[in-house]
Amino acid sequence: MSTIKVTNIDPPSAGGAVNVNGVAMPNAGPLSNRNLIINGDMRIDQRGSGAVTTSGAFPVDRWTTGFTTAGAVSAQQSTAVTPDDFGYSIACTVTTADATTGATDQWNIQQHVEGFNAERLLFGTANAQNVTVSFWVRGSVTGTYCVTLLGSSNGTSLDRSYVSEYTIASADTWEYKTITVPGDTGGTWHTGNGRGLTVRFGLTAGTNLQQATGSWGTTNAIGSANQTQLLETLNATWHVTGVQVEAGSVATPFEHRSYGQELALCQRYYFERDITTIGFYANAGGHTLHTSVGAPVTMRATPTTYPISGSTNVNCTVATAGATETNIRLDVTSTTSGQNYAIGGIIKATAEL
């Protein structure tokens, strides 16, 4: 019979963790599903769109870029440089510099956490829990950068914020960071299927988007007055991976979930599905068949659907005709009588926060 040798177990620290062989482990809350972030290791990229350059686009699943600036940027999934235990990162690059950061100029990478998942933090109550953010970061420009936690009272607009700073000390070197934020006992926090908590990495923040560190505020902040304005440097780069957000005051080892589990978590918000194999027969042209494609998991809300891409329809036309959290309805109309007809292509649906 094999045994596991534990050489040392230390009692819980002030931060609320048990150290097993020198590694911090939680002594409260779940041992699994600790991480509120989905796709924190940047593995899942269903869209596969490469470098994205528009605000609101997704370089990988669940992570969006946001910017308003005279410059130009790109963000994409990368395997070029990664720290140990990770195969992917988000790589951000300044492709056109903004020499002077205006008051409303900004650039960030962020993820919105669903209220159902963030509810366990008890924000907005006297029992609000501390939260620890941990991540790996690499940047070509050293200096002070910011991570901001934000909340929403209505599941849409962001009206609570806490700005924290961290330092990139060495250029083009992976550095591990941990930041602990006190639980917010004030404000109203959404606990439904809308935005419950937002984790935002600031890369540029004009004066109108800055907030002092060290306390909860009521702005939609990007960073502090010390924020490094990365957009001012042409070809500057910034990478991030291994993002974990968990209850408590101690960062525990990154929770590596299986690929299938991580994909399913992402598909609650976005999925693509190949429908190439669906075929029919029509006695006459102009006949419409109503059919549906099931979502791989129950989506967060009724999704928005897109025209079928890569369409290879034969003797018919096809259109999306409605959706629920579990099904996408298709209307398939024959164009030629007495012929087999078939639909093909990729159907896409989004219920992103």
Buried (B, 14 or more C-beta within 10 A) or exposed (E): EEEEEEEEEEEBEEBBBBBEEEEBBBBEBEEEEBBBBBBBBBBBBBBEEEBBBEBEBBBBBBBBBBBEBEBBBBBBBBEEBBBEEBEBBBBBBBEEBBEEBBEEBBBBBBBBBBBBBBBBBBBBEEEBBBBBBBBBBBBBBBBBBBBBBBBBBEBEEBBBBBBBBBBBEEEEBBBEBBBBBBBBEEBEBBBEBBBBBBBBBBBBBBEBBBBEBEEBBBBBBBBBEBBBBBBBBEEBBBBBBBBBBBBBBBBBEBBBBEEEEBBBBBBBBBBBBEBEEBEBEBEEBEBBBEBBBEBBBEBBBEBEBEEBEEEEBBBBBBEBBEBBBBBBBBBBBBBBEEBEBBBBBBBBBBBBB
